[in-house]
Amino acid sequence: MPFVKDLLFLLLLSALLIQSFGGKSYYDILQVSKNANEDQIKRAYRKLALKYHPDKNPGNEEATKRFAEINNAYEVLLDKEKRKIYDNYGEEGLKQSGGGKASGGNFAQDIFSQFFFGGSGAEDNEEKVPRGDDVLVEIYATLEDLYMGNSYNIWREKNVLKPASGKRQCNCKNEMFHRQIGPGMFQQYSQQVCEECPNVKYVREGFQITVDIERGMRDGHEIVFYEDGEPVIDGDAGDLKFIVRTHEHQRFKRDGDDLHMSLTISLVQALVGFEKKIPHLDGHMVSVGTKGITKPKEIKRIRGEGMPIFESVTKGDLYITFEVAFPSSLTEEQKTSIKQVLGS
């Protein structure tokens, strides 16, 4: 069949040229070897997907592009049929088979696959990869730091996996087997199958971590260090999460993105007006006053003098509640003067 041989030769040549002169291979994108097993591919994907996830890199077009590349490479390399086609014929072979980028197509139904491979389409049951514990740490920040931003250096101790002498079982998976238990009768059973790997051990180590407190973070905000929690052998480490808590402030009280405070004025100031300057959290002065009468418990709103709104250029508002300090006593002369001014 000269035609078949010529077609196969052209496809092979095309694939080799694409792989030789094209961009990064799917293996390079996931940072795994061509001999990587499913478990290694899954681990590499999880690590890279966390790093380049759009939610973790808002507005970063390069990270979004990398995330799409990682997902496409993972889809191909985890699918046995697509991986076989890619290894032999590159991306061009995937396109011709209908199994290209994010295709989701079934190559077993394609003429090309029927002619050369007759793909199986079988799906393996995913093994659940163990995951280490998350570590939660409460970190107390001052209201000044939450207003202006700051960085804290924190000492962290955790278990670290180090090489140890000897060998151990690893990459264990449950595989299904069949055995005959009688004429025409078969039993299906599951058996754990393991590889042999170099041994490891846990060693306690300490190091400094810099935690950035950003402007406008609220009480309860989580700062996540992905895969920096407790490790687990043959699995993924948990996450290290810092929970932001706020120290009580002497002057201001926070409510969402707004600030509240009380300001005491004299009775004279409440009656004839006043002008005051209040030091804010970053040291700048806020002017507040009136030429009219101020009633006790009256609230004044100053727009844009509250807390910075997280990941925004705007701010909340400042609410000032006025307390009026009444004199403890009055002389008869003072009483007479007040009656003359205000009436009886």
Steps between C-alpha positions, in 0.01 A plus 500: 500500500732781372241770579480401867877494539534842334229647724660360813842632396363851435323507837811386684716755318251779574487410868877487532539839338237654727658350810849608390420861406189573703467649845524323832382143516218401732756322718703821530187699585416264789870464591495119488698241306362308201490191720291667772214289634148626569570571864802717415300688235217568745737630765680726254168633371364577845813689597514709181123558487510644852792724410350643179128492586328824386348551847852515643629724216221752427567706189818309414461403132821296497379288795161450331677383184721261697194365684330421167816328371526293819138388476536407133819301563339322796191407297715341230759321714245354742297349215671179381374530143590867461839448662577211263408713199698797632811290568491363145362786292516816712237773513427466128398140554266610780342762275443255217354248742257753649679479834677834495488781752209464742322285245336248727443291186509119483783399273373140491223622269738667259604328174864577568490317834310206356760462226815520714412439868141391561516687835363338813340803669526331839514727803700411806362562843685792657696421811447751775831669577555553875525859617674641805324708764436870455661719765289792628672788678331814634704812439409819689542826312460857620238720339785723381657207310165409344463864395850549355625142440799329661706180497551265794791257535378180664700197612355176358589146600372197312581143400717468190554177305866397478670193346550204734676166472321197362208451263124533540180425315363799308258607226261234624186448294201270521474288186216267402572133429287197400540141605308188415325343800311230310390385154381813325518698825736792557557728796612863478721633779712804580866477594746769599800520268802704610835612360825510695646844567784651705401544862422839655457641849353808666740764634384809690636823350442867567516803272374857465181577306405851389127563525375808315211689659339690214300821527135441571517134604211419732485301819486131403685545168703191404856534370583163341845349439410212269658160576693648795299313764585157639650256246394138452699217345400428137245780508449873485579734786217693658477880498624752755225752571537819702170636633509877547373627835484866607635650821255730677572868435479778760334756273343329197264207463473327163172394342568344159669772297378780728651646817314624807622721782370724779602864544430695819432875472415756765151641554617834362634332186175310461307828514715742301694267267857377490789390277724205587769288333512126566816288435419206271659153495781606265559833678318734261256746661125492440314827545160485666277780628183703462378858543165383626369313802612142563265275690623223733539165313480678165692312227703664225605307189828583324519328162822330392664509843427138593706186431651427158284253310705185436651489150337834415604865488189618687431525873207466733365782717572635848209542743553729800259490795510819709490490877426828679680562828267691735646706786479339840356817661401861424518815710188711555645766276555244221145370537363852472707567187384177334136581575543841344647350184287190465191606688333322787 
